[in-house]
Amino acid sequence: MKNDKSMPANEAGQRTKGTHKETYAGAGVNIARKTSVISNIRRMAASTLGPQVLSGVGFFGSMYEFRGYKDPVLVSSVDGVGTKTKLASALNRHDTVGIDIVNHCVDDIITCGAKPLFFLDYVGVGKVVPERMEAIVKGLSVACKDAGCALIGGEIAEMPSVYGEDDYDLVGFIVGVVEKGKIIRGENIVEGDSVIGLRSSGLHTNGYTLARRVLGDTSQELDVYYPSLKMTLGDALLEPHRSYYKDLKPVFSMLKGIAHITGAGIIGNVGRILPKGLAVDIESGSWGVPPLFKLIQERGNIETREMYRVFNMGLGMILMCSPQMESRLRKVLPDAEVIGKVVKPRGRVRAIIDGVGYRSDKVR
């Protein structure tokens, strides 16, 4: 008789005591391997910690000493990398997705003028692969250090019954702070204000499910060089999400509104900062939609409206300011382009792109 690892069942279907001794590792969760990885993570995270951090990675709760503000408002955000991890796995390149999630979260909270304080991550995996985990955390550490943000804690959850062996999910949580009197909300945006775009570094962290469906996500497809992109498809799609914090920090006081162009694209995100009854009227030729987005649209035969509600189309941030601030902003922000103006549209239109009006999926 073969040696069966499972316990025999009695007539009622209940497991009965057998001679085989089960372990957590045998069930697919290796505590020793995870502990070894966390030790290396602690060393990488240490480079992001300042004197405000009283306990970081390793203790049950991370502690951050808060000080230096008169009337502070804490600002938080949580998000994930989504299916961009599928491309990282296909190419076995995991050092950029950590950068992606930190920069995405940083860009979310700076829309109200906040300074990033600390960041935590969650990685759900089918199997802890030390080299992969360390590459991910290296990216987290690099991006946190660049933003002056402490990588203060996180979680690696090994769940073989939920994820495939090569699958993982990456989620980030950030906390920042802004003085109450300096919050940027978009409430004072008026008709005639200028709309300024800052270029994205690619798809950032949104729209990958559609992009993968259209362009493919196998290593063979991703390794193809595209002359229009001047790089391989994989390099273009794995380009890290750009952080705008250092660019925007010196000009927060000049801005009336900041929209991070993430999921729901330009159409869905500008409406989140516009007062009721206003819209942006922009011309795509003012910044020039990058070739990657044109490739996706042509390959997938995707309608223009769908493109602008899924992808950033080459703009990672859209800023709104008074016309008098245009020249000052362009001196400080080298890649800033005036792409349109704030208008009063007919009906519930929130974005007019190349003369076509679009209603937002998210109306404030």
Sequence and secondary structure as in RCSB ss.txt:
>XXXX:A:sequence
MKNDKSMPANEAGQRTKGTHKETYAGAGVNIARKTSVISNIRRMAASTLGPQVLSGVGFFGSMYEFRGYKDPVLV
SSVDGVGTKTKLASALNRHDTVGIDIVNHCVDDIITCGAKPLFFLDYVGVGKVVPERMEAIVKGLSVACKDAGCA
LIGGEIAEMPSVYGEDDYDLVGFIVGVVEKGKIIRGENIVEGDSVIGLRSSGLHTNGYTLARRVLGDTSQELDVY
YPSLKMTLGDALLEPHRSYYKDLKPVFSMLKGIAHITGAGIIGNVGRILPKGLAVDIESGSWGVPPLFKLIQERG
NIETREMYRVFNMGLGMILMCSPQMESRLRKVLPDAEVIGKVVKPRGRVRAIIDGVGYRSDKVR
>XXXX:A:secstr
    SS  B TTS B   S    TTTTT  HHHHHHHHHHHHHHHGGG  TTEEE TTSSS EE   S SSEEEE
EEEEE TTHHHHHHHHT  SSHHHHHHHHHHHHHGGGT EEEEEEEEEEESS  HHHHHHHHHHHHHHHHHHT E
EEEEEEEE TTTS TT EEEEEEEEEEEEGGG   STT  TT EEEEEE SSSTTSSHHHHHHHH  SHHHHT E
ETTTTEEHHHHHT      HHHHGGGGGG SEEEE  TTHHHHHHTTTS TT EEEE GGGT   HHHHHHHHHH
T  HHHHHHHS TTEEEEEEE GGGHHHHHHH TT EEEEEEE  STTEEEEETTEEEE SS  
